[in-house]
Amino acid sequence: MATWCDCAAAVGVSSGTDALLCSLMALEIGPGDEVITTPFTFFGTAGAIWRVGAKPVFVDITPDTFNIDPSRIESAITDKTRAILPVHLYGQMADMEAIMAIAERHGLAVIEDCAQAIGAVGKGRKAGSVGTVGCLSFYPTKALGAMGDGGMIATGDAALAEKICTFRLHGETEKYHHKYVGGNFRLDSVQAAVLIIKLRHLDSWIQRRQTHAARYAEWLTDVDGVVAPIARPENVHTFNYYVIRVRDRRNEMMTHLADCGVSSAIYYSLCLHQQECFAALNHAAGDFPESERAADGVLALPIYPELSEEQVAYVAESIKGFVA
Ligand SMILES: Cc1ncc(COP(=O)(O)O)c(C=O)c1O
């Protein structure tokens, strides 16, 4: 995996969530620290920051990619900021060049959340190979899915990889001697055995996703009120999810698709700054308008390698039927 991700090292861990948690622990980020991230992501991203005792500081997204907007990051930095945690949402990388420039200026670590973006490329760099660490998920819905939970931390820093291995095993440096308090973050051997076989197919599976995405884009051009996902020219999008924006009646469209036998999903219907468990952060609706707009309009259509061209056409026809 290290080779595949263009990294010096990759450490198997128990899940994508634990990859984030273990990375934050190994970077010794904790109480009193702040970590900048996006409010429009899977809960586990900010949950990991909270669990180490640090404060998630949210920065709004850019509407075309749904990823953290680098132009808003610098104003969120304080003397407590320790790291930036961009998420490469849906399979498209955040603007890592801009993020790394900010991080270097302020001496911050960068934790890439690559859970949805294995194989994605931005400006010629692979997801997980740019930041201090890159966190992968092998949850079964991911482009490379195990038969259960699994994850990995990629890094270009061999010493940090060693420290991460220590945190993966309760911070143990020699038998029954614990330099740190870590956790049990091991990748299960059975999952590893499945993943090492599936890895051989990953490139072709990603290509199939991209072919389906191109077909969807053709079929959905000119459908009123529907915007197909956009990959910026410098990015290779892997389409872990194929997420359209629906101008209005998104939920009704979802019901219509279900009536047609097509499942769809909303990633994510409630932004993280609006979650009950983060009430102490004192955010309110309206704080991150682009994220909230996205939460109200996104809809993920079926995408996976085995999908047939006819099925893609059927999904698109079902959408056209609803709009008509
Ligand atoms: C953006 C993001 N971060 C983190 C995770 C957590 O990964 P896992 O489910 O393997 O714990 C996920 C998984 O859905 C995710 O989509």
PDBQT file of the ligand as one rigid body, heavy atoms in Angstrom, charges set to zero:
ROOT
HETATM    1  C1  LIG A 401     -14.620  11.122   5.159  1.00  0.00    +0.000 C 
HETATM    2  C2  LIG A 401     -14.567   9.938   6.074  1.00  0.00    +0.000 A 
HETATM    3  N1  LIG A 401     -13.743   9.968   7.138  1.00  0.00    +0.000 NA
HETATM    4  C3  LIG A 401     -13.649   8.936   7.967  1.00  0.00    +0.000 A 
HETATM    5  C4  LIG A 401     -14.367   7.787   7.784  1.00  0.00    +0.000 A 
HETATM    6  C5  LIG A 401     -14.265   6.692   8.780  1.00  0.00    +0.000 C 
HETATM    7  O1  LIG A 401     -13.910   5.469   8.226  1.00  0.00    +0.000 OA
HETATM    8  P1  LIG A 401     -14.378   4.087   8.903  1.00  0.00    +0.000 P 
HETATM    9  O2  LIG A 401     -15.830   3.910   8.576  1.00  0.00    +0.000 OA
HETATM   10  O3  LIG A 401     -13.512   3.067   8.242  1.00  0.00    +0.000 OA
HETATM   11  O4  LIG A 401     -14.134   4.190  10.349  1.00  0.00    +0.000 OA
HETATM   12  C6  LIG A 401     -15.249   7.699   6.701  1.00  0.00    +0.000 A 
HETATM   13  C7  LIG A 401     -16.058   6.489   6.491  1.00  0.00    +0.000 C 
HETATM   14  O5  LIG A 401     -17.181   6.499   6.091  1.00  0.00    +0.000 OA
HETATM   15  C8  LIG A 401     -15.359   8.800   5.818  1.00  0.00    +0.000 A 
HETATM   16  O6  LIG A 401     -16.189   8.774   4.776  1.00  0.00    +0.000 OA
ENDROOT
TORSDOF 0
